[in-house]
Amino acid sequence: MPEISAVLIFSLLALGGAAPTQAPNSVTRETTTIATVDRIERSSRVLTAHSEGNVVHTLYVDPSVKAFDDLKVGDVVTVRYTESVVVQVRPNAKLTELQDTTAAAHKAGDTSVVQQQKRIVTIEDIDSQGLFVTYRTHDNQRGVHPVLNKALLKGLHRGDRIEITLTEARAVSIERKR
């Protein structure tokens, strides 16, 4: 899952947190991708597909999406799915490596979550235009990532420890390429 880790970090650092007394910053968006179907789990309605660059997508397909029932391995499809990023300042938190929290999300009752990952990092810098964030990880690695949505930067400051949660949820539509 290195692709997911890279996507998480990419999304993460594109984020920002709020002051400790503020609520977490969050952004939910629909994403569209063209991918080739690799695996179909009909009983759980989970689709695994890969897109350009061999990026693997594992998506829960909502029961209202009837096209799922007709899919075959090898089909090229356009999939719209939801994902969210939540950033919260955690002033005294210990830096962590990337953690898969999917099972915990399911246990909490959110069965639409296909994958959820969390990480705590320290923000070192936000460029003056808010286009890039520099951060440090638990193993003192330095990263620089583009900001995908400036709303996630609200209240974020140099030196903040932030918890970033990336949740990939359900597919809301699928169209087979003809």
Residue frames as qw, qx, qy, qz and C-alpha x, y, z in Angstrom:
[[0.000, 0.881, 0.472, 0.000, 0.00, 0.00, 0.00],
 [0.443, -0.248, 0.028, 0.861, 2.80, 2.49, -0.64],
 [0.055, 0.435, 0.445, 0.781, 0.49, 4.35, -3.00],
 [0.407, -0.765, -0.464, -0.184, -2.05, 4.89, -0.25],
 [0.589, -0.533, -0.174, 0.582, 0.67, 6.02, 2.15],
 [0.326, 0.031, 0.245, 0.913, 1.89, 8.53, -0.43],
 [0.158, -0.598, -0.503, -0.603, -1.68, 9.71, -1.06],
 [0.519, -0.731, -0.419, 0.144, -2.24, 10.09, 2.67],
 [0.499, -0.397, -0.025, 0.770, 0.92, 12.11, 3.18],
 [0.169, 0.267, 0.414, 0.854, 0.11, 14.14, 0.06],
 [0.307, -0.691, -0.503, -0.419, -3.37, 14.83, 1.38],
 [0.602, -0.593, -0.381, 0.375, -2.17, 15.29, 4.92],
 [0.436, -0.319, 0.002, 0.842, 0.30, 17.93, 4.33],
 [0.013, 0.412, 0.441, 0.798, -2.04, 19.67, 2.11],
 [0.440, -0.687, -0.568, -0.104, -3.89, 20.18, 5.33],
 [0.078, 0.441, -0.378, 0.810, -3.90, 22.44, 8.24],
 [0.390, -0.415, -0.780, 0.261, -5.24, 22.33, 11.75],
 [0.240, -0.818, -0.216, -0.476, -7.14, 24.59, 14.02],
 [0.068, -0.540, 0.548, -0.636, -6.14, 26.18, 17.27],
 [0.152, -0.009, -0.948, 0.279, -6.57, 23.77, 20.19],
 [0.288, 0.307, 0.582, -0.695, -9.93, 25.32, 21.15],
 [0.524, 0.356, -0.266, -0.726, -11.31, 25.14, 17.62],
 [0.897, 0.154, 0.362, -0.201, -13.02, 22.20, 16.02],
 [0.582, -0.154, 0.624, 0.498, -10.99, 20.10, 13.57],
 [0.353, 0.539, -0.316, -0.697, -10.74, 21.30, 9.98],
 [0.573, 0.108, 0.808, 0.087, -12.26, 18.89, 7.48],
 [0.393, 0.452, -0.371, -0.709, -12.84, 18.66, 3.77],
 [0.632, 0.178, 0.753, -0.028, -14.94, 16.04, 2.03],
 [0.323, 0.540, -0.372, -0.682, -14.86, 15.78, -1.71],
 [0.890, 0.302, 0.325, -0.105, -15.99, 13.61, -4.54],
 [0.153, -0.572, 0.659, 0.465, -13.21, 12.29, -6.73],
 [0.861, 0.433, 0.087, -0.253, -13.53, 10.80, -10.18],
 [0.240, -0.552, 0.739, 0.302, -11.05, 8.35, -11.62],
 [0.827, 0.357, -0.295, -0.318, -10.81, 6.06, -14.64],
 [0.344, -0.491, 0.792, -0.118, -9.60, 2.62, -13.61],
 [0.602, 0.162, -0.725, -0.294, -9.42, -1.02, -14.67],
 [0.807, -0.394, 0.139, -0.418, -11.33, -3.49, -12.49],
 [0.223, 0.460, -0.848, 0.137, -9.01, -6.00, -10.79],
 [0.175, -0.142, -0.940, 0.257, -11.34, -7.66, -8.29],
 [0.483, -0.355, -0.185, -0.779, -15.03, -7.67, -7.41],
 [0.081, -0.084, -0.900, 0.420, -16.34, -8.83, -4.04],
 [0.319, -0.407, -0.530, -0.672, -20.06, -8.99, -4.68],
 [0.531, -0.542, -0.643, 0.102, -21.16, -10.01, -1.16],
 [0.403, -0.563, -0.271, 0.669, -19.44, -7.02, 0.49],
 [0.352, 0.892, 0.267, 0.100, -19.82, -4.75, -2.58],
 [0.363, -0.760, 0.313, 0.439, -16.12, -3.93, -2.65],
 [0.740, 0.657, 0.047, 0.137, -14.39, -3.09, -5.93],
 [0.530, -0.584, 0.334, 0.516, -10.62, -3.10, -6.37],
 [0.647, 0.711, 0.193, 0.194, -9.26, -1.35, -9.46],
 [0.548, -0.389, 0.151, 0.725, -6.08, 0.35, -10.62],
 [0.340, 0.921, 0.147, -0.122, -5.72, 3.65, -12.43],
 [0.575, 0.716, -0.213, 0.334, -2.90, 5.37, -14.30],
 [0.023, 0.687, -0.578, 0.440, 0.43, 5.06, -12.52],
 [0.589, -0.080, -0.800, 0.080, -0.73, 1.73, -11.06],
 [0.232, -0.233, 0.468, -0.820, -2.56, 3.51, -8.20],
 [0.266, -0.259, -0.927, -0.047, -4.79, 0.94, -6.49],
 [0.412, -0.238, 0.105, -0.873, -8.32, 1.94, -5.42],
 [0.203, -0.251, -0.939, 0.117, -10.39, -0.19, -3.07],
 [0.292, -0.130, 0.009, -0.948, -13.93, 1.15, -2.91],
 [0.234, 0.345, 0.842, -0.344, -17.15, 0.20, -1.20],
 [0.122, -0.171, -0.544, -0.812, -19.94, 0.54, -3.78],
 [0.404, 0.080, 0.409, -0.814, -23.22, 1.87, -2.48],
 [0.381, 0.265, 0.885, -0.031, -26.16, -0.53, -3.06],
 [0.414, 0.743, 0.267, -0.454, -27.93, 2.18, -5.07],
 [0.156, 0.637, -0.573, -0.491, -25.22, 1.86, -7.77],
 [0.895, 0.203, 0.304, -0.254, -26.80, -0.79, -10.00],
 [0.595, 0.687, -0.412, -0.063, -23.90, -0.82, -12.52],
 [0.274, -0.562, 0.760, -0.178, -21.83, -2.70, -9.90],
 [0.801, 0.039, 0.541, -0.253, -23.89, -5.85, -10.51],
 [0.817, 0.569, 0.086, -0.040, -22.82, -5.98, -14.19],
 [0.032, 0.852, -0.517, -0.073, -19.07, -5.37, -13.74],
 [0.984, 0.090, -0.044, 0.147, -16.45, -7.86, -14.83],
 [0.595, -0.561, 0.297, 0.493, -12.73, -8.08, -14.09],
 [0.489, 0.072, 0.497, 0.713, -10.88, -6.15, -16.81],
 [0.138, 0.850, 0.464, 0.208, -13.66, -3.59, -17.38],
 [0.303, 0.104, -0.096, 0.942, -12.47, 0.01, -17.68],
 [0.208, -0.765, -0.608, -0.031, -14.75, 2.20, -15.58],
 [0.050, 0.504, -0.150, 0.849, -15.20, 5.78, -14.48],
 [0.520, -0.495, -0.661, 0.219, -15.80, 5.79, -10.72],
 [0.123, -0.668, 0.124, -0.723, -16.94, 8.69, -8.53],
 [0.678, -0.368, -0.587, 0.246, -16.22, 8.21, -4.84],
 [0.275, -0.910, 0.023, -0.311, -16.07, 10.25, -1.66],
 [0.711, -0.016, -0.411, 0.570, -13.04, 10.87, 0.51],
 [0.272, -0.932, -0.086, -0.223, -12.42, 13.15, 3.43],
 [0.561, 0.231, -0.421, 0.674, -9.47, 14.67, 5.25],
 [0.476, -0.848, -0.193, -0.133, -9.68, 15.84, 8.85],
 [0.505, 0.358, -0.394, 0.680, -6.90, 17.83, 10.51],
 [0.535, -0.807, -0.190, -0.163, -6.82, 18.52, 14.22],
 [0.161, 0.681, -0.530, 0.480, -4.13, 20.18, 16.30],
 [0.879, -0.387, -0.277, 0.043, -2.86, 17.82, 19.02],
 [0.016, -0.916, 0.321, -0.241, -0.43, 19.98, 21.04],
 [0.387, -0.606, 0.677, -0.156, 1.16, 17.29, 23.24],
 [0.962, 0.169, 0.118, -0.181, 0.61, 14.26, 21.03],
 [0.546, -0.408, 0.637, 0.359, 3.43, 11.88, 20.26],
 [0.413, 0.515, -0.500, -0.561, 4.41, 11.75, 16.58],
 [0.778, 0.027, 0.607, -0.161, 3.19, 8.51, 15.01],
 [0.123, -0.144, 0.798, 0.573, 3.85, 6.44, 11.97],
 [0.513, 0.005, -0.395, -0.762, 1.04, 5.89, 9.50],
 [0.284, 0.032, 0.881, -0.378, -1.72, 3.84, 11.15],
 [0.322, -0.212, -0.718, -0.580, -4.54, 1.96, 9.47],
 [0.234, 0.059, 0.616, -0.750, -7.68, 2.75, 11.49],
 [0.465, -0.050, -0.583, -0.665, -10.21, 1.12, 9.15],
 [0.452, -0.263, -0.849, 0.075, -11.21, -1.59, 11.64],
 [0.122, -0.303, -0.533, 0.781, -11.81, 1.01, 14.35],
 [0.309, 0.116, -0.178, -0.927, -14.05, 2.99, 11.99],
 [0.527, -0.144, -0.734, -0.403, -16.07, -0.15, 11.24],
 [0.372, -0.279, -0.786, 0.407, -16.29, -0.99, 14.95],
 [0.038, 0.267, 0.300, -0.915, -17.61, 2.54, 15.57],
 [0.459, 0.545, 0.626, -0.316, -20.41, 1.77, 13.08],
 [0.341, 0.727, -0.218, -0.555, -19.18, 3.42, 9.88],
 [0.766, 0.062, 0.623, 0.144, -19.41, 0.51, 7.46],
 [0.589, 0.799, 0.121, 0.003, -19.07, 2.73, 4.38],
 [0.133, -0.847, 0.490, 0.162, -15.38, 3.31, 5.14],
 [0.919, 0.339, -0.189, 0.072, -13.14, 1.32, 2.81],
 [0.726, 0.061, -0.290, 0.621, -9.89, 2.64, 4.23],
 [0.237, -0.951, -0.019, -0.196, -8.99, 5.06, 6.95],
 [0.750, 0.089, -0.270, 0.598, -5.48, 6.12, 7.92],
 [0.293, -0.953, -0.048, -0.055, -4.11, 8.47, 10.57],
 [0.713, 0.147, -0.205, 0.654, -0.78, 10.04, 11.34],
 [0.287, -0.933, -0.107, 0.189, 0.53, 12.72, 13.69],
 [0.660, 0.332, 0.038, 0.673, 3.21, 15.04, 12.27],
 [0.279, -0.688, -0.163, 0.650, 4.79, 18.38, 13.19],
 [0.449, 0.836, 0.232, 0.213, 4.28, 21.28, 10.82],
 [0.604, -0.279, 0.051, 0.745, 7.58, 23.05, 10.13],
 [0.035, -0.320, 0.192, 0.927, 6.50, 25.61, 7.56],
 [0.458, 0.671, 0.581, -0.043, 3.65, 26.80, 5.37],
 [0.401, 0.144, 0.303, 0.852, 4.77, 28.73, 2.30],
 [0.047, 0.254, 0.182, -0.949, 3.54, 32.31, 2.06],
 [0.458, 0.050, -0.391, -0.796, 0.85, 31.47, -0.50],
 [0.681, -0.083, 0.544, -0.483, -0.35, 28.38, 1.35],
 [0.761, 0.412, -0.358, -0.352, 0.52, 26.12, -1.55],
 [0.711, 0.202, -0.644, 0.196, 2.99, 23.81, 0.25],
 [0.658, -0.686, 0.179, -0.255, 3.42, 22.50, 3.79],
 [0.468, 0.443, -0.715, 0.271, 6.70, 21.21, 5.23],
 [0.784, -0.495, 0.077, -0.366, 6.45, 18.67, 8.08],
 [0.083, 0.467, -0.858, 0.196, 8.43, 16.18, 10.20],
 [0.820, -0.160, -0.456, -0.306, 7.44, 12.59, 10.84],
 [0.816, -0.560, 0.096, -0.106, 7.95, 10.32, 13.86],
 [0.889, -0.089, 0.148, 0.425, 11.30, 9.12, 12.47],
 [0.251, -0.709, 0.130, 0.645, 12.53, 12.69, 11.83],
 [0.429, 0.280, 0.609, 0.605, 11.96, 12.49, 8.07],
 [0.114, 0.485, 0.066, -0.865, 11.16, 15.82, 6.45],
 [0.358, 0.443, 0.761, 0.309, 8.41, 16.05, 3.87],
 [0.147, 0.337, -0.060, -0.928, 7.03, 18.78, 1.62],
 [0.236, 0.404, 0.865, 0.182, 3.59, 18.41, 0.09],
 [0.090, -0.275, -0.327, -0.900, 1.21, 20.55, -1.93],
 [0.273, 0.237, 0.588, -0.723, -1.91, 21.90, -0.25],
 [0.065, 0.324, 0.846, 0.419, -5.02, 20.52, -1.93],
 [0.219, -0.767, -0.489, -0.354, -7.52, 22.71, -0.11],
 [0.196, 0.417, -0.341, 0.819, -6.55, 25.86, 1.79],
 [0.622, -0.557, -0.100, -0.541, -9.53, 25.44, 4.15],
 [0.902, -0.233, -0.320, 0.172, -7.50, 22.74, 5.87],
 [0.522, 0.263, -0.296, 0.756, -4.85, 25.34, 6.77],
 [0.306, -0.759, -0.127, -0.560, -7.20, 27.47, 8.88],
 [0.612, -0.742, 0.162, -0.220, -5.52, 28.18, 12.20],
 [0.947, -0.009, -0.049, 0.317, -2.43, 26.09, 11.46],
 [0.088, -0.947, 0.308, -0.016, 0.91, 27.42, 12.70],
 [0.539, 0.514, -0.623, 0.239, 4.55, 26.48, 12.42],
 [0.003, -0.329, 0.793, -0.514, 5.37, 23.97, 15.19],
 [0.746, -0.089, 0.196, -0.631, 1.83, 22.58, 15.51],
 [0.137, -0.080, 0.986, 0.058, 1.48, 18.85, 15.95],
 [0.624, 0.166, -0.069, -0.760, -1.46, 17.76, 13.88],
 [0.489, 0.070, 0.868, -0.045, -3.39, 14.54, 13.56],
 [0.403, 0.325, -0.435, -0.737, -4.40, 13.88, 9.97],
 [0.557, 0.154, 0.795, -0.183, -7.13, 11.40, 9.13],
 [0.327, 0.286, -0.557, -0.708, -7.77, 10.35, 5.54],
 [0.560, 0.184, 0.744, -0.314, -10.93, 8.38, 4.92],
 [0.239, 0.135, -0.688, -0.671, -11.80, 6.77, 1.62],
 [0.536, 0.143, 0.581, -0.596, -15.49, 5.92, 1.63],
 [0.620, 0.329, 0.709, -0.074, -18.01, 4.76, -0.92],
 [0.137, 0.047, 0.615, 0.775, -18.36, 4.83, -4.66],
 [0.353, 0.455, 0.411, -0.706, -21.41, 6.87, -5.62],
 [0.738, 0.572, 0.044, -0.357, -21.42, 6.06, -9.33],
 [0.484, -0.277, 0.727, 0.400, -19.76, 3.73, -11.82],
 [0.671, 0.626, -0.014, -0.398, -19.89, 3.92, -15.60],
 [0.777, -0.055, 0.528, 0.339, -18.41, 1.24, -17.79],
 [0.079, 0.585, -0.430, -0.683, -16.37, 2.57, -20.75],
 [0.813, 0.410, 0.375, -0.177, -17.80, 1.40, -24.05]]
